[in-house]
Amino acid sequence: KNNNIKPNLTAKLKVNDYTSENAILIKQSIISENAEGEQYVYIISNKKDAMAKAKRVIIKTGKTQGDNIEVLSGLKSGDEII
């Protein structure tokens, strides 16, 4: 009607088919897998001054975006990943 679309033109679109406001994304390369097929990462726990302990946490993953993957469970906001 307003002549913005003409024959034989091409367009590039980006369609957002998934959104999660509280998603936690981490690099796929830091995820390891144990013999049972469970995925895990190491986080910092019991942090006191310059000392801390590493803790292995089993995670469940969801959708990917480039090199990042969504963590559905196992991590919470503020966890420090090693």
NORQUI-V360249 format. One line per field, one symbol per residue. phi: phi as a letter, one per 40 degrees, with the letter a starting at -180 (. if undefined). burial: # if it has 9 or more other ideal C-beta (glycine too) atoms within 8 Angstrom, else .. A space follows every 10 residues. Layout:
phi=???
burial=???
//
This chain:
phi=.bgcbbcgcb bbbbbcbaab cbcbbbcccc cbbcccgcca bbbcbfcbfc babcbcbcbb bbcbagcbbc bcahbbdhcc cc
burial=.......... .......... ...#.#.#.. #.......## ####...... ...#..#.## #......### #..##...#. #.
//
